[in-house]
Amino acid sequence: MREEVLRLENVTRIADGVTLLEDVNLQIFQGEIMGLICINYGGQNELVELLQKNVPIHYGRVYFNEKLVNSYEHTSSSMNKISIIERHSRLADDLRVADNIFVLRHGFKKYLINRNKLNAQLRQFTDELELDLDGDRLVARLTPYEKYACELLRAVVAGVKLVVIKDISNCVGTADLVKFQELMKHFAVKGFSFLYVCNHHEEAFKICDRLALMENGHIIKVLEKRDFTRHKMSPYYIGIYPGTPLVQRLKQQNVLRFESVSTGHLHNASFSVDRGECVVLLDMNNTVLSDIILAMKGVLPVDSGRIYFKDKSYTRRMAKRAIENGVAFIGQYPTSSMLFPDMDYMKNLCFLIDQKRNIFRMNGRIRKSVIQEYGDLLGNDIFAKDITRLGPASLYNLIYYRIHLFNPGVVFCVQPFSDADLNLRRQVVDLIQLLKKKGIAVIILAVNLSDSLIVADRLLQVKEGFLCREFERNEFKYFDREATII
């Protein structure tokens, strides 16, 4: 009989009259990698908080290591022995690796630190795992994968029974994600348990033993390993896409072209993108995406080669005025980085037009024209005075329709499905289709495939800074939509 590490029984949590978690039932066993996918984000953060700390609940019970630690009758506010590894590292950047793993942990009581002894202890782990992690390196100099590996080792050394892995796939390259998942499997065999929180079922299928689906703070279904099929997921996810046909690229008309371009991390890259085409650039090692963005913005010089935009040399001088020249960008977390909370919806919507023409004024005639064109598409949101009261779906509409109104020649979308729940992913797919239909070239910069291939016409694979493979859409059938390409 498997030993139980965690059990939630009919847990309901309410705050300020809002039900955050409703009748949640969840079990995690020793040595198990349990997956969690949220159809929407309702309850995700509250569930993770509840696992780590015994906060007040209104109904139900929580058991940890088969002991009752929280219930509707009594809440201790104590902490459970659980580690959380998420997008933002919890390591101390200005300390060494060995210090983070062995010293900065609960229970370490020595006053004199023998650094050689700590490094020797670390090597016992790294040699077994074939992990290149020097104990004397500063954490600030580690790659994202190395930081996550360091955090995992710290949890293991501390004797943590359950580790929550929360949305890390958008921070490491595909190759590094595979390596981290191998570390998880290694420690699962040794009896450590994991809750793997991610946004896509195909990612969960590769690593998890079971998978829970949550919507509005309620676990609606738990899939066993034998049920890890698209058919079983179709009521919740896959089935929504067949009704969204791919917008075909327009007649070939080159918009952007790289000819033997090299930067600090990008080496001799040549490719082109046509009007209305969507190209996914998959960076296996997460090294070149920032180079491409910085080069297109004129921040990073091109060491060799040339970039052409609409058949004209895209000089660094032009790049520094990218927006004015018709080159747009959508960042990885656009709702927090691309909107102006002190401006109303209309001013946010028309912001890029103002940047492009430098003479734009929100007069009544222009305002009426924009409302007439976009009012039916955006609904009452277009009249919003305070955008901070709008939900994620409305804010994503605002960002993408701003690009649609601006009508650039090309838009770079940095990992557009990051931090998006299942419902929001469908919306992003439709919004990218909308840009393509208008003739805007879309370049998706990604470290994992996510849902990108649904809208892609081509896939370019970059490995260790080199463009190594290219797939046309009719070749996508040779691998699973979310398969790891190595």
C-alpha positions as CSV (number, residue, x, y, z in Angstrom):
1,M,0.0,0.0,0.0
2,R,1.4,3.4,-1.0
3,E,2.2,5.9,1.7
4,E,0.2,9.0,1.6
5,V,2.1,12.4,1.7
6,L,-0.8,14.8,1.3
7,R,-4.6,14.6,1.4
8,L,-7.2,17.3,1.0
9,E,-10.7,16.3,2.0
10,N,-13.6,18.4,0.8
11,V,-11.7,21.6,1.4
12,T,-13.5,24.9,0.9
13,R,-11.9,28.3,1.5
14,I,-13.7,31.6,1.4
15,A,-12.3,35.1,1.7
16,D,-14.3,38.3,1.7
17,G,-17.4,36.4,0.5
18,V,-15.6,34.9,-2.5
19,T,-15.2,31.1,-2.7
20,L,-11.5,30.6,-3.6
21,L,-11.4,26.8,-3.2
22,E,-14.6,24.7,-3.3
23,D,-14.9,21.1,-2.1
24,V,-11.3,20.2,-3.1
25,N,-10.3,16.6,-2.9
26,L,-6.7,15.8,-3.7
27,Q,-4.2,13.0,-2.8
28,I,-0.5,12.8,-3.4
29,F,1.5,9.6,-2.6
30,Q,5.1,9.0,-1.8
31,G,7.3,8.9,-4.8
32,E,4.5,10.3,-7.1
33,I,4.7,13.2,-9.5
34,M,1.1,14.6,-9.5
35,G,0.2,17.1,-12.2
36,L,-2.2,20.0,-11.8
37,I,-3.6,22.0,-14.7
38,C,-6.0,24.9,-14.2
39,I,-8.6,25.5,-16.9
40,N,-8.8,29.0,-15.4
41,Y,-6.6,30.4,-12.7
42,G,-9.3,30.5,-10.1
43,G,-7.9,28.9,-7.0
44,Q,-4.4,28.0,-8.2
45,N,-2.4,30.4,-6.0
46,E,-4.8,29.8,-3.0
47,L,-4.2,26.0,-3.3
48,V,-0.4,26.3,-3.4
49,E,-0.6,28.7,-0.4
50,L,-2.8,26.2,1.5
51,L,-0.3,23.4,0.9
52,Q,2.6,25.4,2.3
53,K,0.8,27.1,5.2
54,N,-2.2,26.0,7.3
55,V,-4.4,29.0,6.7
56,P,-8.0,29.1,7.8
57,I,-10.5,27.0,5.8
58,H,-14.3,26.9,6.1
59,Y,-14.9,23.2,5.5
60,G,-12.8,20.1,5.1
61,R,-9.5,18.7,6.4
62,V,-5.9,18.7,5.3
63,Y,-3.6,15.8,6.2
64,F,0.2,15.9,5.7
65,N,2.3,12.8,6.2
66,E,-1.0,11.1,7.4
67,K,-1.4,13.6,10.2
68,L,-4.2,16.1,10.5
69,V,-2.6,19.6,10.2
70,N,-5.6,21.8,9.3
71,S,-9.4,21.6,9.5
72,Y,-12.5,23.8,9.6
73,E,-12.5,23.2,13.4
74,H,-8.9,24.4,14.1
75,T,-6.2,26.2,12.1
76,S,-2.7,26.5,13.5
77,S,-1.2,28.8,10.8
78,S,1.9,26.5,11.0
79,M,4.1,25.8,8.0
80,N,4.2,22.4,6.3
81,K,7.5,20.9,5.2
82,I,6.9,21.8,1.5
83,S,9.2,23.6,-1.0
84,I,8.0,25.6,-3.9
85,I,10.0,26.1,-7.1
86,E,8.5,28.7,-9.3
87,R,9.4,31.3,-12.0
88,H,11.2,33.6,-9.6
89,S,14.1,32.0,-7.8
90,R,14.1,31.9,-4.0
91,L,17.9,31.6,-3.9
92,A,20.2,34.3,-2.5
93,D,22.0,35.6,-5.7
94,D,24.9,37.1,-3.8
95,L,25.8,33.8,-2.0
96,R,27.5,30.7,-3.3
97,V,25.7,27.5,-4.5
98,A,26.8,25.5,-1.5
99,D,25.7,28.2,1.0
100,N,22.3,28.3,-0.6
101,I,21.9,24.5,-0.5
102,F,23.3,23.7,3.0
103,V,23.5,26.9,5.1
104,L,20.3,28.8,4.1
105,R,17.9,26.1,5.3
106,H,15.9,25.5,8.3
107,G,17.7,23.5,11.0
108,F,21.3,24.5,10.0
109,K,22.9,25.4,13.4
110,K,26.7,25.5,12.9
111,Y,28.5,28.7,13.6
112,L,31.7,27.8,11.7
113,I,31.3,26.8,8.1
114,N,33.7,24.4,6.5
115,R,33.5,25.3,2.9
116,N,35.5,22.3,1.7
117,K,33.2,20.0,3.6
118,L,30.1,21.6,2.1
119,N,31.6,21.3,-1.5
120,A,32.4,17.7,-0.9
121,Q,28.8,17.0,0.3
122,L,27.5,18.8,-2.8
123,R,29.7,16.7,-5.1
124,Q,28.2,13.5,-3.7
125,F,24.9,14.7,-5.2
126,T,26.2,16.3,-8.4
127,D,28.4,13.2,-9.3
128,E,25.4,10.9,-8.9
129,L,23.2,13.2,-11.0
130,E,25.9,14.0,-13.5
131,L,25.1,17.6,-12.8
132,D,27.7,20.3,-13.5
133,L,27.2,22.6,-10.4
134,D,30.2,24.1,-8.7
135,G,29.6,24.8,-5.0
136,D,31.8,28.0,-5.1
137,R,29.9,29.6,-8.0
138,L,27.7,32.6,-7.2
139,V,24.0,31.9,-7.7
140,A,23.7,35.2,-9.7
141,R,25.9,33.5,-12.4
142,L,23.8,30.4,-12.8
143,T,21.5,29.7,-15.7
144,P,17.7,29.3,-14.9
145,Y,18.1,25.5,-15.1
146,E,21.0,25.5,-12.7
147,K,19.0,27.7,-10.3
148,Y,16.1,25.3,-10.4
149,A,18.4,22.3,-9.9
150,C,20.0,24.1,-7.0
151,E,16.6,24.8,-5.4
152,L,15.6,21.1,-5.9
153,L,18.8,20.0,-4.2
154,R,18.2,22.3,-1.3
155,A,14.7,20.8,-0.8
156,V,16.2,17.3,-0.9
157,V,18.9,18.1,1.6
158,A,16.3,19.7,3.9
159,G,14.3,16.5,3.8
160,V,11.3,18.0,2.2
161,K,8.6,15.4,1.5
162,L,6.7,17.4,-1.2
163,V,8.0,19.8,-3.8
164,V,5.7,22.0,-5.8
165,I,7.0,22.8,-9.3
166,K,5.0,25.8,-10.5
167,D,5.1,27.1,-14.1
168,I,8.8,26.8,-14.9
169,S,8.6,25.7,-18.5
170,N,8.5,29.2,-19.9
171,C,11.8,30.1,-18.1
172,V,14.0,27.3,-19.3
173,G,14.7,26.0,-22.8
174,T,13.2,22.8,-24.0
175,A,16.4,20.8,-23.6
176,D,16.9,22.1,-20.0
177,L,13.3,21.3,-19.1
178,V,13.9,17.7,-20.1
179,K,17.0,17.6,-17.9
180,F,15.1,19.1,-14.9
181,Q,12.3,16.6,-15.4
182,E,14.9,13.8,-15.3
183,L,16.1,15.1,-11.9
184,M,12.5,15.0,-10.7
185,K,12.2,11.4,-11.8
186,H,15.4,10.5,-10.1
187,F,14.3,11.9,-6.7
188,A,10.7,10.5,-7.1
189,V,12.3,7.0,-7.3
190,K,14.0,7.8,-4.0
191,G,10.6,8.6,-2.4
192,F,10.2,12.3,-2.9
193,S,6.9,13.6,-4.1
194,F,6.0,16.4,-6.5
195,L,3.1,18.5,-7.5
196,Y,3.8,19.7,-11.0
197,V,1.7,22.7,-11.9
198,C,1.7,23.6,-15.6
199,N,-0.5,25.1,-18.3
200,H,-0.6,22.4,-20.9
201,H,-1.6,18.8,-20.7
202,E,1.0,17.6,-23.2
203,E,3.7,18.9,-20.9
204,A,2.1,17.1,-17.9
205,F,1.7,13.9,-19.8
206,K,5.5,13.5,-20.2
207,I,6.3,13.8,-16.5
208,C,3.3,13.1,-14.3
209,D,1.9,9.8,-12.9
210,R,-1.6,11.3,-12.4
211,L,-3.1,14.6,-13.5
212,A,-5.7,16.8,-11.7
213,L,-7.8,19.3,-13.6
214,M,-9.1,22.3,-11.6
215,E,-11.6,25.0,-12.6
216,N,-12.8,27.9,-10.5
217,G,-11.0,26.4,-7.4
218,H,-12.6,22.9,-7.8
219,I,-10.9,19.7,-8.8
220,I,-13.2,18.5,-11.6
221,K,-11.3,15.4,-12.7
222,V,-8.3,13.3,-12.0
223,L,-6.7,11.3,-14.8
224,E,-4.7,8.2,-14.3
225,K,-1.6,7.5,-16.4
226,R,-3.6,5.2,-18.6
227,D,-6.0,8.0,-19.4
228,F,-3.2,10.4,-20.7
229,T,-4.7,10.8,-24.2
230,R,-6.0,13.7,-26.2
231,H,-9.4,12.0,-26.4
232,K,-9.7,12.1,-22.6
233,M,-8.7,15.7,-22.5
234,S,-10.9,16.8,-25.4
235,P,-13.9,17.9,-23.3
236,Y,-11.7,20.3,-21.5
237,Y,-9.2,21.5,-24.1
238,I,-8.5,19.9,-27.5
239,G,-12.1,19.9,-28.6
240,I,-12.2,23.7,-28.7
241,Y,-9.7,24.1,-31.5
242,P,-11.2,22.2,-34.5
243,G,-13.6,25.1,-35.0
244,T,-10.7,27.6,-35.5
245,P,-9.3,27.0,-39.0
246,L,-5.8,28.2,-39.7
247,V,-5.7,31.6,-41.4
248,Q,-3.6,30.9,-44.5
249,R,-0.7,33.1,-45.1
250,L,-1.1,35.6,-47.9
251,K,0.6,35.6,-51.2
252,Q,4.3,35.6,-50.6
253,Q,5.6,39.0,-50.0
254,N,8.7,39.3,-47.9
255,V,8.5,41.5,-44.9
256,L,11.5,40.6,-42.7
257,R,14.8,38.9,-43.7
258,F,17.9,37.9,-41.8
259,E,21.0,37.2,-43.8
260,S,23.8,35.5,-42.0
261,V,23.1,37.5,-38.9
262,S,25.3,37.0,-35.8
263,T,25.1,38.6,-32.4
264,G,26.5,37.6,-29.0
265,H,24.5,34.3,-28.9
266,L,23.0,34.0,-32.4
267,H,25.3,32.6,-35.0
268,N,25.0,33.1,-38.8
269,A,21.2,33.0,-38.9
270,S,19.4,33.3,-42.2
271,F,15.6,33.2,-42.5
272,S,12.7,35.3,-43.9
273,V,9.1,36.0,-42.9
274,D,6.3,36.9,-45.4
275,R,3.3,39.1,-45.0
276,G,0.5,37.4,-43.0
277,E,2.8,34.5,-42.1
278,C,3.3,33.2,-38.6
279,V,6.8,31.7,-37.9
280,V,7.7,30.1,-34.6
281,L,11.4,30.4,-33.6
282,L,12.0,27.7,-31.0
283,D,15.1,28.4,-28.9
284,M,16.0,25.0,-27.4
285,N,18.5,26.5,-25.0
286,N,16.9,29.9,-24.2
287,T,19.9,31.9,-25.3
288,V,19.0,33.9,-28.5
289,L,15.5,35.3,-27.9
290,S,16.7,38.4,-26.0
291,D,19.4,39.0,-28.7
292,I,16.8,39.0,-31.4
293,I,14.6,41.5,-29.6
294,L,17.5,43.8,-28.6
295,A,18.8,43.7,-32.2
296,M,15.4,44.6,-33.6
297,K,15.2,47.5,-31.0
298,G,18.6,48.8,-31.9
299,V,20.0,48.1,-28.4
300,L,22.3,45.3,-29.4
301,P,24.5,45.8,-32.5
302,V,24.7,43.1,-35.2
303,D,28.2,41.7,-35.3
304,S,27.9,40.5,-38.8
305,G,25.3,39.9,-41.5
306,R,22.3,42.1,-42.4
307,I,18.7,42.5,-41.4
308,Y,16.2,43.7,-44.1
309,F,12.7,45.0,-43.4
310,K,10.4,45.5,-46.4
311,D,13.5,45.0,-48.7
312,K,15.4,47.9,-47.0
313,S,18.4,47.5,-44.8
314,Y,17.2,47.6,-41.2
315,T,20.0,49.7,-39.7
316,R,20.6,50.2,-36.1
317,R,19.4,53.8,-36.5
318,M,16.1,52.5,-37.9
319,A,15.9,49.9,-35.1
320,K,16.0,52.5,-32.4
321,R,12.8,53.9,-33.9
322,A,11.3,50.4,-34.4
323,I,7.7,51.4,-33.6
324,E,7.7,54.3,-36.0
325,N,9.1,52.1,-38.7
326,G,6.3,49.4,-38.3
327,V,8.1,46.9,-36.1
328,A,6.0,46.0,-33.0
329,F,6.6,43.8,-29.9
330,I,4.3,41.9,-27.5
331,G,6.2,40.9,-24.3
332,Q,6.1,37.7,-22.4
333,Y,3.8,39.0,-19.7
334,P,2.1,41.8,-21.5
335,T,-0.7,42.7,-19.1
336,S,1.9,43.8,-16.5
337,S,4.4,45.4,-18.9
338,M,2.5,46.9,-21.8
339,L,-0.5,48.7,-20.3
340,F,-0.8,52.1,-18.6
341,P,-3.2,51.8,-15.6
342,D,-3.5,55.6,-15.3
343,M,-4.9,55.8,-18.9
344,D,-8.4,54.8,-20.0
345,Y,-9.1,52.0,-22.4
346,M,-9.2,54.1,-25.5
347,K,-5.9,55.9,-24.8
348,N,-4.3,52.5,-24.2
349,L,-5.8,51.1,-27.4
350,C,-4.5,54.0,-29.5
351,F,-1.1,54.4,-27.8
352,L,1.0,53.0,-30.7
353,I,-0.8,55.1,-33.3
354,D,0.4,58.1,-31.2
355,Q,4.0,56.8,-31.2
356,K,3.9,56.1,-35.0
357,R,2.6,59.4,-36.2
358,N,3.7,61.7,-33.4
359,I,0.9,64.1,-34.3
360,F,-2.1,61.9,-33.1
361,R,-4.6,63.6,-30.9
362,M,-7.6,61.9,-29.4
363,N,-10.1,64.2,-30.9
364,G,-13.8,63.4,-31.2
365,R,-13.7,62.4,-34.8
366,I,-10.9,59.9,-34.4
367,R,-12.4,58.5,-31.2
368,K,-15.7,58.0,-32.9
369,S,-14.0,56.3,-35.8
370,V,-12.1,53.8,-33.6
371,I,-15.2,53.0,-31.5
372,Q,-17.1,52.4,-34.7
373,E,-14.5,50.0,-36.0
374,Y,-13.7,48.2,-32.8
375,G,-16.8,48.7,-30.6
376,D,-18.5,45.4,-31.7
377,L,-15.3,43.5,-31.3
378,L,-14.4,44.8,-27.8
379,G,-17.9,45.4,-26.4
380,N,-18.4,47.7,-23.4
381,D,-14.7,47.3,-22.4
382,I,-13.8,50.0,-25.0
383,F,-15.6,52.6,-22.8
384,A,-13.7,51.6,-19.6
385,K,-12.1,54.5,-17.7
386,D,-10.2,52.2,-15.3
387,I,-8.6,49.2,-17.0
388,T,-7.4,47.8,-13.6
389,R,-10.9,46.6,-13.1
390,L,-10.8,44.5,-16.2
391,G,-10.1,40.7,-16.3
392,P,-7.2,39.0,-18.1
393,A,-9.3,38.2,-21.2
394,S,-10.2,41.9,-21.6
395,L,-6.6,43.0,-21.1
396,Y,-5.3,40.5,-23.7
397,N,-7.9,41.8,-26.2
398,L,-6.7,45.4,-25.5
399,I,-3.1,44.4,-26.2
400,Y,-3.6,42.5,-29.4
401,Y,-6.2,44.9,-30.8
402,R,-3.8,47.7,-30.1
403,I,-1.4,45.9,-32.5
404,H,-4.3,45.3,-35.0
405,L,-5.1,49.0,-35.0
406,F,-1.5,50.0,-35.3
407,N,-1.1,47.6,-38.3
408,P,2.7,47.1,-38.2
409,G,4.6,45.1,-40.8
410,V,5.7,42.6,-38.3
411,V,5.1,41.8,-34.6
412,F,7.4,39.8,-32.3
413,C,5.4,37.8,-29.7
414,V,7.6,36.6,-26.9
415,Q,6.2,33.3,-25.6
416,P,2.6,34.5,-26.0
417,F,1.1,31.5,-24.1
418,S,3.1,32.1,-20.9
419,D,1.0,32.5,-17.8
420,A,-2.2,31.8,-19.8
421,D,-4.7,29.3,-18.5
422,L,-6.5,26.9,-20.9
423,N,-9.3,29.4,-21.7
424,L,-6.9,32.3,-22.3
425,R,-4.8,30.1,-24.7
426,R,-7.8,29.7,-27.0
427,Q,-8.3,33.5,-27.0
428,V,-4.6,34.1,-27.8
429,V,-4.8,31.7,-30.7
430,D,-7.8,33.6,-32.1
431,L,-6.0,37.0,-31.6
432,I,-2.9,35.8,-33.5
433,Q,-5.2,34.6,-36.3
434,L,-6.7,38.0,-36.4
435,L,-3.3,39.7,-36.9
436,K,-2.4,37.2,-39.6
437,K,-5.7,37.9,-41.4
438,K,-4.9,41.6,-41.6
439,G,-1.6,40.7,-43.3
440,I,0.7,41.3,-40.3
441,A,3.7,39.0,-40.1
442,V,3.9,37.3,-36.7
443,I,7.1,35.9,-35.2
444,I,6.6,33.8,-32.1
445,L,9.8,33.6,-30.0
446,A,9.5,30.6,-27.7
447,V,11.4,28.2,-25.6
448,N,8.7,25.5,-25.8
449,L,6.1,24.8,-28.4
450,S,3.0,25.3,-26.2
451,D,0.1,26.0,-28.6
452,S,2.2,27.8,-31.1
453,L,1.9,25.2,-33.9
454,I,-1.8,25.7,-34.0
455,V,-1.2,29.1,-35.7
456,A,2.2,28.5,-37.2
457,D,3.0,28.3,-40.9
458,R,6.6,27.4,-40.2
459,L,8.8,26.3,-37.3
460,L,12.5,27.3,-37.0
461,Q,14.5,25.4,-34.4
462,V,17.6,27.1,-32.9
463,K,20.0,25.0,-30.9
464,E,23.1,26.5,-29.1
465,G,22.6,29.7,-31.1
466,F,22.5,28.0,-34.5
467,L,19.4,27.7,-36.8
468,C,19.6,24.0,-37.3
469,R,16.2,22.8,-38.6
470,E,13.1,24.2,-40.4
471,F,9.7,22.6,-40.6
472,E,6.9,23.6,-43.0
473,R,3.3,23.2,-41.7
474,N,2.7,20.0,-43.6
475,E,5.7,18.5,-41.7
476,F,4.2,19.2,-38.3
477,K,2.3,15.9,-38.5
478,Y,5.6,14.0,-38.1
479,F,5.8,14.9,-34.4
480,D,3.2,15.5,-31.7
481,R,2.0,19.0,-31.4
482,E,3.7,19.4,-28.0
483,A,6.6,17.0,-28.7
484,T,10.0,17.8,-27.6
485,I,12.2,18.4,-30.6
486,I,15.9,17.7,-29.9
